Amino acid sequence: MAPSFTSESVLSIASSPEIAKELLKTNELTFSARKHTAAIDHLTYNSYFAFAPHGPYWKFIKKISKVELLGAGTLDKFLPIRSQELQDFVKLLFEKSRVGERVNVTEELLNLTNNVISQMMFSIKCSGTDGQAENTRRLVREVTEIFGAFNISDIIWFFKILDFQGFRRRFMDIHKRYDSLLEKIISNREMVRKEKKKNGRRINGDLNDDEEVKDFLDIMLDALEK
């Protein structure tokens, strides 16, 4: 059901119980959905969880994220990763203080959280001193920025043809590089999974399948196979 607002109610949004009910109950799903931009649709192939409308796909991803990735058992298995990253962070601060060097605490905390998240998602560290890590950080930053950037073509249909701000050229270039990065990560993981199934054991260790810590990529590939 589409929102049925008068000009008077628009000027007094959520300033009365009636309008609050319209926004938060009657049309809850309409207003909870996020605005899709051309960049979001193109870079995510119209299937990004954070921007997906409420429906079967959104419910499926929410459930698999909540149960498989963020469940108590999985978080406990990821505890060594979080502990190691925290130790590395404290060690860095100690070393810097010992020699009297300044530390950008904000940047180092970002590295800490990025490493934890990237290892939970893909079992790789995205923060490092090598060129590949820096390129990955820069690319992810570009994707995040273009998701939130204002594009007049998303508002006024006439400018979609003109690409007035050169926005389409930007997200096409970012998509090409971002897609290549994800494709490489996924392809490498699929090769490891095939090798594991072929040998009937883990590639990096002797743990049983029940004890193996699966990252989000493995969880999604398992769901795809099923």
GROMACS elastic network, one bead per residue, 0.5 to 0.9 nm:
[ bonds ]
;  ai    aj funct       b0    kb
    1     4     6  0.86907   500
    1    26     6  0.82559   500
    1    27     6  0.70398   500
    1    30     6  0.83333   500
    2    27     6  0.72347   500
    2    30     6  0.76376   500
    3    22     6  0.75418   500
    3    23     6  0.82722   500
    3    26     6  0.83941   500
    3    27     6  0.63984   500
    3    30     6  0.80972   500
    4    22     6  0.85347   500
    5     8     6  0.79385   500
    5     9     6  0.58469   500
    5    10     6  0.62991   500
    5    19     6  0.86831   500
    5    22     6  0.88186   500
    6     9     6  0.52035   500
    6    10     6  0.62853   500
    6    11     6  0.88096   500
    7    10     6  0.51575   500
    7    11     6  0.64651   500
    7    12     6  0.89137   500
    8    11     6  0.53495   500
    8    12     6  0.66125   500
    8    13     6  0.88689   500
    9    12     6  0.50541   500
    9    13     6  0.59323   500
    9    14     6  0.84220   500
    9    15     6  0.86881   500
    9    19     6  0.71124   500
   10    13     6  0.52472   500
   10    14     6  0.87950   500
   10    19     6  0.89678   500
   12    15     6  0.53929   500
   12    16     6  0.77836   500
   12    19     6  0.81500   500
   13    16     6  0.77446   500
   13    19     6  0.63425   500
   13    20     6  0.75701   500
   13    23     6  0.85341   500
   14    17     6  0.71555   500
   14    18     6  0.78979   500
   14    21     6  0.82041   500
   14    22     6  0.84941   500
   14    23     6  0.72997   500
   15    18     6  0.85072   500
   15    19     6  0.67718   500
   15    20     6  0.71129   500
   16    19     6  0.54334   500
   16    20     6  0.61608   500
   16    21     6  0.86239   500
   17    20     6  0.50209   500
   17    21     6  0.60714   500
   17    22     6  0.86623   500
   18    21     6  0.51627   500
   18    22     6  0.63795   500
   18    23     6  0.88450   500
   19    23     6  0.62452   500
   19    24     6  0.85238   500
   20    23     6  0.51521   500
   20    24     6  0.58500   500
   20    25     6  0.78462   500
   21    24     6  0.52777   500
   21    25     6  0.51733   500
   21    26     6  0.62887   500
   21    27     6  0.83106   500
   21    28     6  0.88094   500
   22    25     6  0.58051   500
   22    27     6  0.57590   500
   22    28     6  0.76525   500
   23    26     6  0.64883   500
   23    27     6  0.54690   500
   23    28     6  0.58279   500
   23    30     6  0.85893   500
   23    31     6  0.68464   500
   24    27     6  0.64562   500
   24    29     6  0.85171   500
   24    31     6  0.79462   500
   24    32     6  0.86905   500
   25    29     6  0.83028   500
   26    29     6  0.83582   500
   27    30     6  0.53014   500
   27    31     6  0.64025   500
   27    32     6  0.85811   500
   28    31     6  0.54735   500
   28    32     6  0.59696   500
   28    33     6  0.87261   500
   29    32     6  0.51094   500
   29    33     6  0.63054   500
   29    53     6  0.79959   500
   29    54     6  0.66443   500
   30    33     6  0.57828   500
   30    34     6  0.89316   500
   30    53     6  0.85864   500
   30    54     6  0.88255   500
   31    34     6  0.77155   500
   32    53     6  0.82014   500
   32    54     6  0.82519   500
   33    36     6  0.89208   500
   33    51     6  0.70186   500
   33    52     6  0.72440   500
   33    53     6  0.53098   500
   33    54     6  0.69834   500
   34    50     6  0.81715   500
   34    51     6  0.54634   500
   34    52     6  0.75367   500
   34    53     6  0.73859   500
   35    51     6  0.74438   500
   36    39     6  0.81779   500
   36    40     6  0.61618   500
   36    41     6  0.66176   500
   36    46     6  0.88945   500
   36    51     6  0.69834   500
   36    52     6  0.87821   500
   36   154     6  0.84962   500
   37    40     6  0.52184   500
   37    41     6  0.62607   500
   37    42     6  0.85735   500
   37   147     6  0.76169   500
   37   148     6  0.89540   500
   37   151     6  0.80263   500
   37   153     6  0.89485   500
   37   154     6  0.59410   500
   38    41     6  0.52315   500
   38    42     6  0.60569   500
   38    43     6  0.85105   500
   38   151     6  0.85497   500
   38   153     6  0.83276   500
   38   154     6  0.66604   500
   38   168     6  0.79434   500
   38   171     6  0.86516   500
   39    42     6  0.52181   500
   39    43     6  0.59392   500
   39    44     6  0.82896   500
   39   143     6  0.89106   500
   39   146     6  0.69055   500
   39   147     6  0.63131   500
   39   167     6  0.83004   500
   39   168     6  0.75329   500
   39   170     6  0.89913   500
   39   171     6  0.58521   500
   39   172     6  0.82343   500
   39   175     6  0.87317   500
   40    43     6  0.54221   500
   40    44     6  0.58945   500
   40    45     6  0.80383   500
   40    46     6  0.73271   500
   40    48     6  0.78958   500
   40    51     6  0.82197   500
   40   146     6  0.83249   500
   40   147     6  0.59436   500
   40   171     6  0.89911   500
   41    44     6  0.55312   500
   41    45     6  0.56335   500
   41    47     6  0.76611   500
   41    48     6  0.80996   500
   42    45     6  0.53498   500
   42    46     6  0.67440   500
   42   171     6  0.78881   500
   42   172     6  0.79437   500
   42   175     6  0.75142   500
   43    46     6  0.78723   500
   43    48     6  0.88296   500
   43   143     6  0.83035   500
   43   171     6  0.74653   500
   43   172     6  0.81173   500
   43   174     6  0.81333   500
   43   175     6  0.54105   500
   43   176     6  0.87847   500
   43   178     6  0.81064   500
   43   179     6  0.79827   500
   44    47     6  0.56780   500
   44    48     6  0.53798   500
   44   175     6  0.87925   500
   45    48     6  0.74464   500
   46    51     6  0.87973   500
   46    52     6  0.79582   500
   47    50     6  0.89918   500
   47    51     6  0.79238   500
   47    52     6  0.64420   500
   47    57     6  0.83912   500
   48    51     6  0.56099   500
   48    52     6  0.57908   500
   48    58     6  0.89683   500
   49    52     6  0.50239   500
   49    53     6  0.84521   500
   49    57     6  0.80680   500
   49    58     6  0.61602   500
   49    61     6  0.67373   500
   49    62     6  0.79920   500
   50    53     6  0.87380   500
   50    58     6  0.84487   500
   51    58     6  0.89288   500
   52    55     6  0.80846   500
   52    57     6  0.76799   500
   52    58     6  0.59759   500
   53    57     6  0.83936   500
   53    58     6  0.66916   500
   54    57     6  0.78369   500
   54    58     6  0.56785   500
   54    59     6  0.72251   500
   55    58     6  0.53702   500
   55    59     6  0.61072   500
   55    60     6  0.86039   500
   56    59     6  0.51150   500
   56    60     6  0.60436   500
   56    61     6  0.87028   500
   57    60     6  0.50895   500
   57    61     6  0.62684   500
   57    62     6  0.84996   500
   58    61     6  0.53545   500
   58    62     6  0.60395   500
   58    63     6  0.85309   500
   59    62     6  0.50883   500
   59    63     6  0.60262   500
   59    64     6  0.85851   500
   60    63     6  0.52155   500
   60    64     6  0.61838   500
   60    65     6  0.85010   500
   61    64     6  0.51981   500
   61    65     6  0.59409   500
   61    66     6  0.83969   500
   62    65     6  0.51813   500
   62    66     6  0.59785   500
   62    67     6  0.84455   500
   63    66     6  0.51531   500
   63    67     6  0.59011   500
   63    68     6  0.79426   500
   64    67     6  0.53205   500
   64    68     6  0.53098   500
   64    69     6  0.70231   500
   64    70     6  0.87775   500
   64   219     6  0.81109   500
   64   220     6  0.84536   500
   64   223     6  0.89227   500
   65    68     6  0.55863   500
   65    70     6  0.61222   500
   65    71     6  0.82228   500
   65   216     6  0.79534   500
   65   219     6  0.89450   500
   66    69     6  0.60075   500
   66    71     6  0.59836   500
   67    70     6  0.59401   500
   67    72     6  0.83847   500
   67    74     6  0.86721   500
   68    71     6  0.57407   500
   68    73     6  0.86851   500
   68    74     6  0.68874   500
   68   214     6  0.87302   500
   68   216     6  0.80873   500
   68   219     6  0.71788   500
   69    72     6  0.88411   500
   69    74     6  0.61153   500
   69    75     6  0.74498   500
   69   120     6  0.79876   500
   69   121     6  0.86855   500
   69   214     6  0.82295   500
   69   215     6  0.71992   500
   69   216     6  0.62361   500
   69   219     6  0.78459   500
   70    73     6  0.82497   500
   70    74     6  0.63556   500
   70    75     6  0.60840   500
   71    74     6  0.53772   500
   71    75     6  0.61842   500
   71    76     6  0.86159   500
   72    75     6  0.52020   500
   72    76     6  0.61450   500
   72    77     6  0.87410   500
   73    76     6  0.51751   500
   73    77     6  0.64199   500
   73    78     6  0.88550   500
   74    77     6  0.50994   500
   74    78     6  0.63518   500
   74    79     6  0.88035   500
   74   213     6  0.70995   500
   74   214     6  0.80173   500
   74   215     6  0.89736   500
   75    78     6  0.50136   500
   75    79     6  0.63094   500
   76    79     6  0.51277   500
   76    80     6  0.82750   500
   77    80     6  0.70814   500
   77    81     6  0.84785   500
   77   211     6  0.85153   500
   77   212     6  0.85074   500
   77   213     6  0.62360   500
   78    81     6  0.54070   500
   78    82     6  0.66221   500
   78    83     6  0.88147   500
   78   116     6  0.88553   500
   78   119     6  0.89363   500
   78   120     6  0.73685   500
   78   213     6  0.73276   500
   79    82     6  0.51614   500
   79    83     6  0.60467   500
   79    84     6  0.85305   500
   80    83     6  0.50054   500
   80    84     6  0.59773   500
   80    85     6  0.85420   500
   81    84     6  0.51908   500
   81    85     6  0.62066   500
   81    86     6  0.85702   500
   81   115     6  0.89691   500
   81   116     6  0.67788   500
   81   119     6  0.78504   500
   81   120     6  0.86464   500
   82    85     6  0.52500   500
   82    86     6  0.61432   500
   82    87     6  0.86083   500
   82   112     6  0.87581   500
   82   113     6  0.89384   500
   82   115     6  0.88715   500
   82   116     6  0.61232   500
   83    86     6  0.51239   500
   83    87     6  0.61472   500
   83    88     6  0.86427   500
   84    87     6  0.50431   500
   84    88     6  0.61762   500
   84    89     6  0.86032   500
   85    88     6  0.50435   500
   85    89     6  0.61900   500
   85    90     6  0.87468   500
   85   112     6  0.61939   500
   85   113     6  0.85486   500
   85   115     6  0.73941   500
   85   116     6  0.70837   500
   86    90     6  0.62659   500
   86    91     6  0.84970   500
   86   112     6  0.71458   500
   87    90     6  0.51750   500
   87    91     6  0.59806   500
   87    92     6  0.85025   500
   88    92     6  0.60884   500
   88    93     6  0.86951   500
   88   112     6  0.85815   500
   89    92     6  0.51643   500
   89    93     6  0.64150   500
   89    94     6  0.87215   500
   89   108     6  0.73158   500
   89   109     6  0.78854   500
   89   111     6  0.89128   500
   89   112     6  0.68963   500
   90    93     6  0.51278   500
   90    94     6  0.61715   500
   90    95     6  0.86609   500
   91    94     6  0.50215   500
   91    95     6  0.61293   500
   91    96     6  0.85561   500
   92    95     6  0.51704   500
   92    96     6  0.61155   500
   92    97     6  0.85044   500
   92   103     6  0.89044   500
   92   108     6  0.89508   500
   93    96     6  0.51899   500
   93    97     6  0.60544   500
   93    98     6  0.84952   500
   93   103     6  0.72900   500
   93   105     6  0.86957   500
   94    97     6  0.51659   500
   94    98     6  0.60408   500
   94    99     6  0.88382   500
   95    98     6  0.50929   500
   95    99     6  0.65633   500
   95   100     6  0.85384   500
   95   101     6  0.85348   500
   96    99     6  0.55151   500
   96   100     6  0.59549   500
   96   102     6  0.67622   500
   96   103     6  0.69270   500
   97   101     6  0.60357   500
   97   102     6  0.75822   500
   97   103     6  0.84361   500
   98   101     6  0.78242   500
  103   106     6  0.87278   500
  103   107     6  0.85646   500
  103   108     6  0.79314   500
  104   107     6  0.54663   500
  104   108     6  0.63486   500
  104   109     6  0.87246   500
  105   108     6  0.50842   500
  105   109     6  0.60141   500
  105   110     6  0.85157   500
  106   109     6  0.52211   500
  106   110     6  0.62670   500
  106   111     6  0.87142   500
  107   110     6  0.50759   500
  107   111     6  0.62709   500
  107   112     6  0.86845   500
  108   112     6  0.61627   500
  108   113     6  0.87456   500
  109   113     6  0.62761   500
  109   114     6  0.84252   500
  110   113     6  0.52495   500
  110   114     6  0.58821   500
  110   115     6  0.84260   500
  110   127     6  0.88502   500
  111   114     6  0.50373   500
  111   115     6  0.59990   500
  111   116     6  0.85939   500
  111   126     6  0.81543   500
  111   127     6  0.55497   500
  111   128     6  0.81781   500
  112   115     6  0.53614   500
  112   116     6  0.64122   500
  112   117     6  0.87677   500
  112   127     6  0.80077   500
  113   116     6  0.51586   500
  113   117     6  0.60965   500
  113   118     6  0.84534   500
  114   117     6  0.51885   500
  114   118     6  0.58820   500
  114   119     6  0.84046   500
  114   125     6  0.77019   500
  114   126     6  0.66326   500
  114   127     6  0.66815   500
  115   118     6  0.52083   500
  115   119     6  0.60494   500
  115   120     6  0.85313   500
  115   124     6  0.76326   500
  115   126     6  0.58493   500
  115   127     6  0.59479   500
  115   128     6  0.89420   500
  116   119     6  0.53535   500
  116   120     6  0.62612   500
  116   121     6  0.86729   500
  116   125     6  0.77215   500
  117   120     6  0.51039   500
  117   121     6  0.60943   500
  117   122     6  0.84571   500
  117   123     6  0.89283   500
  117   125     6  0.86176   500
  118   122     6  0.56351   500
  118   123     6  0.63891   500
  118   124     6  0.58321   500
  118   125     6  0.58335   500
  118   126     6  0.62397   500
  118   127     6  0.88838   500
  119   122     6  0.52729   500
  119   125     6  0.59014   500
  119   126     6  0.82708   500
  119   215     6  0.72775   500
  120   123     6  0.58865   500
  120   124     6  0.82310   500
  120   214     6  0.81410   500
  120   215     6  0.50720   500
  120   216     6  0.64020   500
  120   217     6  0.87387   500
  121   124     6  0.80346   500
  121   214     6  0.89646   500
  121   215     6  0.52039   500
  121   217     6  0.59916   500
  121   218     6  0.86459   500
  122   125     6  0.83951   500
  122   185     6  0.78236   500
  122   186     6  0.88764   500
  122   189     6  0.88418   500
  122   215     6  0.59435   500
  122   216     6  0.65490   500
  122   217     6  0.57500   500
  122   218     6  0.80884   500
  123   214     6  0.86966   500
  123   215     6  0.63728   500
  123   216     6  0.87551   500
  123   217     6  0.85884   500
  125   128     6  0.72573   500
  125   133     6  0.77845   500
  126   132     6  0.84902   500
  126   133     6  0.52463   500
  126   134     6  0.78506   500
  126   136     6  0.65597   500
  126   137     6  0.66069   500
  127   130     6  0.87286   500
  127   133     6  0.56284   500
  127   134     6  0.71652   500
  127   136     6  0.84300   500
  127   137     6  0.71540   500
  128   131     6  0.82882   500
  128   132     6  0.83998   500
  128   133     6  0.54004   500
  128   134     6  0.69826   500
  129   132     6  0.84866   500
  129   133     6  0.67343   500
  129   134     6  0.69904   500
  130   133     6  0.55908   500
  130   134     6  0.65318   500
  130   135     6  0.88753   500
  131   134     6  0.51232   500
  131   135     6  0.61184   500
  131   136     6  0.85718   500
  132   135     6  0.51003   500
  132   136     6  0.61307   500
  132   137     6  0.86450   500
  133   136     6  0.50699   500
  133   137     6  0.62163   500
  133   138     6  0.86095   500
  134   137     6  0.51219   500
  134   138     6  0.61318   500
  134   139     6  0.85638   500
  135   138     6  0.50758   500
  135   139     6  0.60594   500
  135   140     6  0.85940   500
  136   139     6  0.51330   500
  136   140     6  0.61475   500
  136   141     6  0.84864   500
  136   178     6  0.88167   500
  136   181     6  0.80853   500
  137   140     6  0.52557   500
  137   141     6  0.60991   500
  137   142     6  0.86364   500
  138   141     6  0.50700   500
  138   142     6  0.62226   500
  138   143     6  0.87625   500
  139   142     6  0.50318   500
  139   143     6  0.63002   500
  139   144     6  0.86986   500
  139   174     6  0.74390   500
  139   177     6  0.77635   500
  139   178     6  0.68135   500
  140   143     6  0.50906   500
  140   144     6  0.62248   500
  140   145     6  0.86079   500
  140   178     6  0.78580   500
  141   144     6  0.51377   500
  141   145     6  0.61159   500
  141   146     6  0.86472   500
  142   145     6  0.51191   500
  142   146     6  0.61294   500
  142   147     6  0.85617   500
  142   174     6  0.73215   500
  143   146     6  0.53499   500
  143   147     6  0.62378   500
  143   148     6  0.89642   500
  143   171     6  0.81640   500
  143   174     6  0.69584   500
  143   175     6  0.82378   500
  143   178     6  0.79947   500
  144   147     6  0.52733   500
  144   148     6  0.67882   500
  144   149     6  0.88741   500
  145   148     6  0.54343   500
  145   149     6  0.60867   500
  146   150     6  0.82018   500
  146   167     6  0.87506   500
  146   170     6  0.84334   500
  146   171     6  0.71868   500
  146   174     6  0.89699   500
  147   150     6  0.86339   500
  150   153     6  0.88973   500
  150   154     6  0.82009   500
  151   154     6  0.56395   500
  151   155     6  0.73591   500
  151   164     6  0.88499   500
  151   165     6  0.72814   500
  151   167     6  0.67167   500
  152   155     6  0.52832   500
  152   156     6  0.61166   500
  152   157     6  0.85896   500
  152   159     6  0.69624   500
  152   160     6  0.82742   500
  152   163     6  0.87572   500
  152   164     6  0.76848   500
  152   165     6  0.76314   500
  152   167     6  0.89690   500
  153   156     6  0.52901   500
  153   157     6  0.59524   500
  153   158     6  0.72477   500
  153   161     6  0.82130   500
  153   162     6  0.83944   500
  153   163     6  0.68016   500
  153   164     6  0.73599   500
  153   165     6  0.83024   500
  153   167     6  0.84002   500
  154   157     6  0.68461   500
  154   159     6  0.82527   500
  154   160     6  0.73135   500
  155   159     6  0.85132   500
  156   159     6  0.59361   500
  156   160     6  0.74095   500
  157   160     6  0.54442   500
  157   161     6  0.78620   500
  158   161     6  0.61912   500
  158   162     6  0.73918   500
  159   163     6  0.58217   500
  159   164     6  0.59466   500
  159   165     6  0.89312   500
  160   163     6  0.54537   500
  160   164     6  0.76763   500
  160   168     6  0.88340   500
  161   164     6  0.82353   500
  162   165     6  0.85319   500
  162   166     6  0.86123   500
  163   166     6  0.52768   500
  163   167     6  0.63544   500
  163   168     6  0.62932   500
  163   169     6  0.82030   500
  164   167     6  0.75196   500
  165   168     6  0.80730   500
  166   169     6  0.54921   500
  166   170     6  0.65789   500
  167   170     6  0.51438   500
  167   171     6  0.64255   500
  167   172     6  0.85598   500
  168   171     6  0.53914   500
  168   172     6  0.59747   500
  168   173     6  0.85401   500
  169   172     6  0.52036   500
  169   173     6  0.62373   500
  169   174     6  0.86899   500
  170   173     6  0.53224   500
  170   174     6  0.62617   500
  170   175     6  0.85650   500
  171   175     6  0.57781   500
  171   176     6  0.84179   500
  172   175     6  0.50833   500
  172   176     6  0.62600   500
  172   177     6  0.88991   500
  173   176     6  0.52507   500
  173   177     6  0.65967   500
  173   178     6  0.86396   500
  174   177     6  0.53422   500
  174   178     6  0.59032   500
  174   179     6  0.83156   500
  175   179     6  0.56799   500
  175   180     6  0.82587   500
  176   179     6  0.53315   500
  176   180     6  0.62288   500
  176   181     6  0.88066   500
  177   180     6  0.51231   500
  177   181     6  0.63286   500
  177   182     6  0.88534   500
  178   181     6  0.51400   500
  178   182     6  0.63363   500
  178   183     6  0.85195   500
  179   182     6  0.52256   500
  179   183     6  0.59098   500
  179   184     6  0.84941   500
  180   183     6  0.50957   500
  180   184     6  0.61715   500
  180   185     6  0.87326   500
  181   184     6  0.52886   500
  181   185     6  0.64245   500
  181   186     6  0.87910   500
  182   185     6  0.50824   500
  182   186     6  0.60820   500
  182   187     6  0.84227   500
  183   186     6  0.51824   500
  183   187     6  0.59036   500
  183   188     6  0.84471   500
  184   187     6  0.51881   500
  184   188     6  0.61007   500
  184   189     6  0.85617   500
  185   188     6  0.53452   500
  185   189     6  0.62742   500
  185   190     6  0.87545   500
  186   189     6  0.50939   500
  186   190     6  0.61581   500
  186   191     6  0.86922   500
  186   217     6  0.77330   500
  187   190     6  0.51157   500
  187   191     6  0.63208   500
  187   192     6  0.87683   500
  188   191     6  0.51955   500
  188   192     6  0.64004   500
  188   193     6  0.87660   500
  189   192     6  0.50589   500
  189   193     6  0.61727   500
  189   194     6  0.86331   500
  189   217     6  0.82608   500
  189   218     6  0.80163   500
  190   193     6  0.50251   500
  190   194     6  0.61434   500
  190   195     6  0.85619   500
  190   221     6  0.83775   500
  191   194     6  0.51640   500
  191   195     6  0.61801   500
  191   196     6  0.85526   500
  192   195     6  0.51025   500
  192   196     6  0.60771   500
  192   197     6  0.86727   500
  192   203     6  0.73849   500
  193   196     6  0.50032   500
  193   197     6  0.62190   500
  193   198     6  0.85146   500
  193   202     6  0.88713   500
  193   203     6  0.86662   500
  193   218     6  0.87560   500
  194   197     6  0.51813   500
  194   198     6  0.60617   500
  194   199     6  0.86582   500
  195   199     6  0.61906   500
  195   200     6  0.83159   500
  195   201     6  0.87994   500
  195   202     6  0.87962   500
  195   203     6  0.76020   500
  196   199     6  0.52863   500
  196   200     6  0.57437   500
  196   201     6  0.55326   500
  196   202     6  0.55817   500
  196   203     6  0.58909   500
  197   201     6  0.68957   500
  197   202     6  0.83896   500
  198   201     6  0.81446   500
  199   202     6  0.80071   500
  199   203     6  0.84538   500
  201   205     6  0.84315   500
  201   206     6  0.72323   500
  201   207     6  0.82792   500
  201   208     6  0.77938   500
  201   209     6  0.82580   500
  202   205     6  0.57600   500
  202   206     6  0.61219   500
  202   207     6  0.69208   500
  202   208     6  0.77098   500
  202   209     6  0.78969   500
  202   212     6  0.85782   500
  203   206     6  0.80324   500
  204   207     6  0.88033   500
  207   210     6  0.80126   500
  207   211     6  0.60005   500
  207   212     6  0.62999   500
  208   211     6  0.53559   500
  208   212     6  0.63600   500
  209   212     6  0.50736   500
  209   213     6  0.84796   500
  210   213     6  0.83727   500
  214   217     6  0.78682   500
  214   218     6  0.57234   500
  214   219     6  0.64356   500
  215   218     6  0.54454   500
  215   219     6  0.63560   500
  215   220     6  0.88510   500
  216   220     6  0.61727   500
  216   221     6  0.85875   500
  217   220     6  0.51778   500
  217   221     6  0.61562   500
  217   222     6  0.85528   500
  218   221     6  0.50488   500
  218   222     6  0.60442   500
  218   223     6  0.85449   500
  219   222     6  0.51536   500
  219   223     6  0.62897   500
  219   224     6  0.87050   500
  220   224     6  0.61500   500
  220   225     6  0.87129   500
  221   225     6  0.62497   500
  221   226     6  0.86861   500
  222   225     6  0.51911   500
  222   226     6  0.63898   500
  223   226     6  0.51427   500
